[in-house]
Amino acid sequence: MTQLHDLTALEQAAAVRSGETSSADLVDHYATRIAEHDGQIGAFVTLTVDQARQQAAEADRAVAAGEDLPPLHGLPIAIKDLNLTEGVPTKLGSKAFEDFVPPFSDFVVDKLRAAGTISLGKTNTPEFGLPCYSETDVAAPARTPWDLTRSAGGSSGGAGAAVAAGLLPFAQGSDGGGSVRIPASVCGLFGIKVSRGRISRGPLQGDITGLSWDGPLARTVRDAAALLDAMAGPMTGDPHWAPPPSQSFLSYADRAPGQLRIGRTREPVIPGAEIHPHVVEAYDAATELLTSLGHVVEDIEPPYDASLLPAFLVLWSVSASGVPVPPDREDQLLPLTRWLREKGRGTSANEFMSAMSQLQAASRNGISATAQYDVLLTPTVAQPPAPLGWFRETGDPAAEFDRMTRWTPFTAIFNMTGQPAVNVPLHWSPDGLPIGVMLVGRPTDEGTLISLSAQLEEARPWRQRHPAMW
């Protein structure tokens, strides 16, 4: 029997508009599922169900009155706990901010509300979004619903876990080194890391590295594209501006991509990174599917190498040191955070500018070297979902960071270049774990990635694959 969470987000939106269901029904349905399952999943840090019910009642009155409705009218969503939300605790994954309640919201939060979505709360994220797993001192660990002994990834781990478990129809995340694509891979979802400047990071965030951007996680390509339409667009004063697309992102999902030239590589740029056989199977299966659909797929030499890792660590640690932690709460930070902040504080201005210049030069060279290709294909992560606690079991922050980079040696490169990239959930291992592949587009060309991903979804549908708790 079909339940509300079996429907796609866009099907749910259509049902609200037609009166087949109501926004109140959707909010109650997902609130019930959260109460039943989130104790196992750890997707949420804070719930705002009472507020959501009030907003749902307003949404249903607008439908009854025949008002003009925004595109995602009445749909439940949740906001990653790194994004400021007016009047709602925003803990940033940290004990140091566990009582912080912002007086205003990020622009992207306001845009999602204007598009008609209704937030059920804040999703789990690691401290300041720094690790690639979501295990903190302020919430239970976020687990992939496909295997509750394994991590949902990070830093949008709670968002990925919630959508994969049917606790939300879709979710907002953000990606500074893989933080949308990693949870999408280990939770069996489609996720988009957008082009630099595609979505405003204002009004407060002032990250001059240009690494981190908000993005959607969803069960279908069309749902993610519709959510991207709601989130996209710069705001006055933003330091980065991606040119607007020639048509809506959702319309790209309904457009055939044509024959594409695709360059593929699975050579990791991180020394010591090992590619698991199940990841190789996913990569090869994606190649076969792309070829069967008429695309030209060619092996390429990796356009980047291990020399970029030290430069990335400089930018990552300086960004960590810039979080305004009250001095009397520094001792509440996790060991990895303290280690990164210490490194950042010890970095000179010349070292920081040199790292920025090195990454920008490598980006120019890499993009030029692959300019003849419409899309690049790589694994998303090098290994299947990691066991809970695995990254920090040594107790050494340097070893923890090393494990992180070896486990995910592909994603951060494209935060450095600013190119759009997506995780496509085409493969599951023999033991039932999702293994994604990554498609990377030309600068500012999310449209081709969405068209190609929709074609792959049609050829090998994944929507009906669910974890046991579904």
ZAMARGU-4260 file (C-alpha; in steps of 0.2 Angstrom, whole numbers, plus 5000, padded with zeros to 4 digits):
<rodrens>
0) 5000/5000/5000 | 5007/5017/4995 | 5011/5029/5009 | 5015/5047/5008 | 5033/5045/5010
5) 5033/5033/4995 | 5029/5048/4984 | 5042/5059/4977 | 5043/5077/4983 | 5036/5083/4967
10) 5022/5071/4968 | 5018/5076/4986 | 5018/5094/4980 | 5006/5090/4967 | 4995/5081/4979
15) 4994/5096/4991 | 4989/5107/4976 | 4975/5095/4970 | 4969/5093/4988 | 4973/5074/4987
20) 4982/5077/5003 | 4987/5092/5014 | 5002/5100/5020 | 4996/5096/5038 | 4995/5077/5033
25) 5012/5078/5027 | 5019/5086/5042 | 5010/5074/5053 | 5016/5059/5043 | 5034/5064/5044
30) 5033/5069/5062 | 5027/5051/5066 | 5041/5043/5056 | 5054/5054/5064 | 5047/5049/5082
35) 5047/5031/5076 | 5064/5029/5068 | 5076/5044/5072 | 5081/5036/5088 | 5090/5023/5077
40) 5096/5035/5064 | 5102/5051/5072 | 5096/5062/5058 | 5090/5077/5069 | 5098/5088/5082
45) 5083/5099/5085 | 5064/5097/5080 | 5052/5111/5076 | 5036/5101/5074 | 5024/5113/5083
50) 5030/5127/5072 | 5029/5116/5056 | 5011/5112/5061 | 5007/5130/5062 | 5015/5134/5045
55) 5006/5119/5037 | 4989/5125/5043 | 4993/5142/5034 | 4998/5132/5019 | 4982/5123/5018
60) 4972/5139/5020 | 4981/5146/5005 | 4976/5131/4995 | 4958/5132/5000 | 4958/5150/4996
65) 4964/5147/4978 | 4980/5158/4981 | 4995/5158/4969 | 5006/5145/4977 | 5025/5144/4977
70) 5033/5129/4968 | 5036/5118/4984 | 5021/5123/4993 | 5018/5114/5009 | 5032/5102/5008
75) 5042/5097/5023 | 5060/5099/5023 | 5074/5101/5036 | 5089/5113/5038 | 5107/5108/5041
80) 5113/5113/5058 | 5127/5123/5051 | 5114/5135/5043 | 5108/5149/5054 | 5089/5148/5057
85) 5080/5163/5065 | 5074/5158/5083 | 5079/5140/5081 | 5094/5133/5090 | 5109/5131/5078
90) 5123/5121/5087 | 5135/5119/5072 | 5138/5102/5079 | 5147/5109/5094 | 5145/5110/5113
95) 5153/5127/5111 | 5137/5133/5102 | 5124/5121/5110 | 5114/5136/5117 | 5116/5148/5102
100) 5099/5154/5094 | 5102/5165/5079 | 5092/5181/5077 | 5091/5179/5058 | 5092/5166/5045
105) 5104/5162/5031 | 5098/5168/5014 | 5096/5150/5008 | 5084/5146/5023 | 5073/5161/5019
110) 5073/5156/5000 | 5067/5139/5005 | 5053/5146/5015 | 5048/5157/5001 | 5047/5142/4990
115) 5034/5135/5001 | 5044/5122/5011 | 5041/5119/5030 | 5056/5115/5041 | 5053/5100/5053
120) 5070/5105/5062 | 5089/5105/5061 | 5099/5090/5054 | 5114/5082/5061 | 5131/5088/5056
125) 5149/5086/5063 | 5157/5100/5073 | 5158/5115/5061 | 5156/5103/5046 | 5174/5099/5047
130) 5174/5080/5046 | 5167/5068/5033 | 5156/5059/5047 | 5143/5065/5058 | 5148/5060/5076
135) 5147/5074/5089 | 5145/5078/5108 | 5128/5086/5104 | 5118/5072/5096 | 5118/5054/5093
140) 5129/5048/5078 | 5120/5050/5061 | 5119/5032/5053 | 5116/5026/5036 | 5099/5017/5036
145) 5106/5004/5025 | 5117/4997/5040 | 5115/5005/5057 | 5132/5000/5062 | 5139/5012/5049
150) 5141/5031/5047 | 5129/5042/5036 | 5144/5052/5031 | 5146/5071/5033 | 5145/5084/5034
155) 5127/5083/5028 | 5125/5066/5037 | 5109/5070/5046 | 5101/5077/5030 | 5106/5061/5020
160) 5100/5049/5033 | 5083/5058/5035 | 5080/5057/5016 | 5086/5039/5014 | 5075/5033/5029
165) 5060/5042/5023 | 5059/5055/5037 | 5059/5069/5024 | 5055/5070/5005 | 5071/5080/5002
170) 5084/5090/5012 | 5096/5105/5011 | 5114/5101/5014 | 5131/5110/5011 | 5147/5104/5003
175) 5164/5111/5007 | 5175/5095/5003 | 5162/5082/4998 | 5148/5085/5012 | 5133/5083/5000
180) 5141/5070/4989 | 5148/5059/5003 | 5131/5056/5012 | 5122/5054/4996 | 5134/5040/4991
185) 5133/5031/5008 | 5114/5033/5009 | 5109/5029/4991 | 5104/5047/4986 | 5106/5059/4972
190) 5115/5075/4978 | 5122/5090/4970 | 5137/5100/4974 | 5134/5116/4965 | 5145/5128/4955
195) 5155/5141/4965 | 5143/5156/4967 | 5127/5146/4962 | 5119/5149/4979 | 5121/5163/4991
200) 5131/5160/5007 | 5125/5176/5015 | 5122/5186/5024 | 5135/5181/5037 | 5146/5168/5030
205) 5162/5176/5023 | 5173/5161/5018 | 5185/5168/5005 | 5191/5151/5000 | 5175/5148/4990
210) 5175/5129/4995 | 5158/5127/5003 | 5141/5129/4995 | 5124/5123/4999 | 5115/5110/4989
215) 5101/5097/4988 | 5099/5079/4993 | 5085/5069/4986 | 5079/5052/4981 | 5076/5057/4963
220) 5085/5069/4950 | 5069/5079/4947 | 5066/5082/4966 | 5084/5088/4968 | 5083/5099/4953
225) 5067/5107/4959 | 5075/5110/4976 | 5090/5118/4967 | 5078/5130/4958 | 5072/5136/4975
230) 5089/5138/4982 | 5099/5145/4968 | 5103/5163/4964 | 5116/5176/4971 | 5111/5190/4983
235) 5117/5208/4982 | 5135/5209/4988 | 5139/5191/4986 | 5158/5189/4982 | 5154/5175/4969
240) 5141/5175/4955 | 5137/5160/4944 | 5128/5165/4929 | 5110/5160/4929 | 5105/5145/4919
245) 5096/5147/4902 | 5081/5137/4909 | 5075/5130/4926 | 5086/5116/4933 | 5070/5105/4934
250) 5068/5107/4915 | 5085/5100/4912 | 5079/5084/4920 | 5066/5082/4906 | 5079/5086/4892
255) 5089/5072/4884 | 5108/5076/4886 | 5112/5071/4868 | 5128/5061/4865 | 5142/5066/4878
260) 5160/5064/4878 | 5165/5058/4896 | 5182/5056/4903 | 5184/5044/4917 | 5198/5041/4930
265) 5198/5031/4947 | 5216/5036/4951 | 5216/5044/4968 | 5226/5059/4971 | 5229/5055/4990
270) 5244/5044/4994 | 5239/5028/5002 | 5221/5029/4996 | 5215/5011/4991 | 5199/5009/4980
275) 5188/4995/4987 | 5183/4982/4974 | 5164/4986/4977 | 5169/5004/4972 | 5178/4998/4956
280) 5162/4988/4952 | 5151/5003/4954 | 5163/5013/4943 | 5164/5000/4929 | 5145/4997/4929
285) 5142/5016/4927 | 5154/5016/4913 | 5145/5001/4904 | 5128/5010/4907 | 5135/5026/4900
290) 5142/5018/4885 | 5126/5008/4882 | 5117/5025/4881 | 5127/5031/4867 | 5140/5041/4876
295) 5159/5041/4872 | 5168/5036/4888 | 5187/5037/4888 | 5201/5034/4901 | 5210/5050/4905
300) 5226/5054/4916 | 5220/5062/4932 | 5222/5081/4930 | 5227/5083/4948 | 5240/5076/4960
305) 5245/5074/4978 | 5253/5091/4979 | 5236/5099/4982 | 5233/5090/4999 | 5244/5102/5009
310) 5237/5117/5001 | 5219/5111/5005 | 5224/5107/5023 | 5230/5125/5024 | 5213/5132/5018
315) 5203/5120/5029 | 5213/5123/5045 | 5212/5142/5042 | 5193/5141/5039 | 5192/5131/5055
320) 5202/5144/5065 | 5190/5157/5059 | 5175/5151/5068 | 5171/5163/5082 | 5172/5151/5097
325) 5171/5160/5114 | 5188/5159/5122 | 5180/5151/5138 | 5173/5137/5127 | 5188/5132/5117
330) 5191/5117/5129 | 5173/5110/5124 | 5179/5107/5106 | 5183/5090/5099 | 5201/5085/5097
335) 5201/5086/5078 | 5193/5103/5078 | 5206/5109/5091 | 5220/5102/5080 | 5214/5110/5064
340) 5212/5127/5073 | 5229/5126/5080 | 5236/5123/5063 | 5226/5137/5056 | 5232/5150/5069
345) 5250/5145/5065 | 5248/5149/5047 | 5255/5165/5041 | 5246/5176/5028 | 5260/5172/5015
350) 5257/5153/5018 | 5238/5156/5016 | 5240/5166/5000 | 5252/5154/4993 | 5240/5140/4996
355) 5226/5149/4987 | 5237/5153/4973 | 5242/5135/4971 | 5224/5129/4971 | 5219/5142/4958
360) 5233/5138/4947 | 5230/5119/4948 | 5211/5122/4945 | 5215/5132/4929 | 5227/5119/4923
365) 5215/5104/4927 | 5200/5112/4919 | 5210/5116/4904 | 5217/5099/4903 | 5199/5091/4903
370) 5190/5105/4893 | 5187/5093/4878 | 5175/5082/4890 | 5157/5087/4894 | 5158/5077/4910
375) 5170/5068/4921 | 5167/5051/4929 | 5175/5046/4946 | 5171/5036/4961 | 5163/5047/4974
380) 5172/5039/4989 | 5185/5026/4989 | 5177/5014/5002 | 5159/5008/5007 | 5151/5017/5021
385) 5163/5017/5036 | 5159/5009/5053 | 5154/5021/5067 | 5169/5027/5076 | 5182/5021/5063
390) 5189/5038/5059 | 5194/5043/5076 | 5197/5026/5084 | 5216/5030/5085 | 5213/5045/5096
395) 5226/5055/5086 | 5218/5070/5076 | 5232/5069/5063 | 5228/5051/5060 | 5210/5054/5059
400) 5212/5068/5046 | 5223/5055/5036 | 5210/5042/5037 | 5197/5055/5031 | 5207/5060/5016
405) 5211/5042/5011 | 5193/5037/5012 | 5187/5052/5002 | 5201/5056/4990 | 5190/5062/4975
410) 5177/5074/4981 | 5187/5089/4988 | 5196/5092/4971 | 5180/5099/4964 | 5177/5111/4978
415) 5194/5118/4974 | 5190/5120/4956 | 5172/5126/4959 | 5165/5114/4946 | 5148/5107/4949
420) 5147/5088/4954 | 5134/5075/4958 | 5133/5059/4966 | 5122/5046/4957 | 5116/5031/4966
425) 5118/5017/4953 | 5125/5003/4963 | 5123/4993/4978 | 5136/4981/4985 | 5132/4962/4987
430) 5130/4965/5005 | 5117/4979/5002 | 5127/4995/5004 | 5125/5009/4992 | 5140/5014/4982
435) 5138/5030/4972 | 5148/5037/4957 | 5152/5055/4954 | 5149/5065/4938 | 5158/5082/4937
440) 5153/5095/4925 | 5161/5110/4916 | 5161/5126/4926 | 5143/5132/4930 | 5135/5118/4920
445) 5124/5109/4932 | 5111/5107/4918 | 5121/5094/4908 | 5124/5084/4924 | 5105/5085/4928
450) 5100/5079/4911 | 5113/5065/4911 | 5108/5059/4928 | 5090/5059/4924 | 5094/5048/4909
455) 5104/5036/4920 | 5089/5036/4932 | 5077/5031/4919 | 5089/5018/4912 | 5092/5010/4929
460) 5079/5017/4942 | 5084/5017/4960 | 5069/5026/4967 | 5061/5009/4973 | 5077/5003/4982
465) 5074/5006/5001 | 5082/5001/5017 | 5073/4989/5028 | 5065/5002/5039 | 5056/5010/5025
</rodrens>
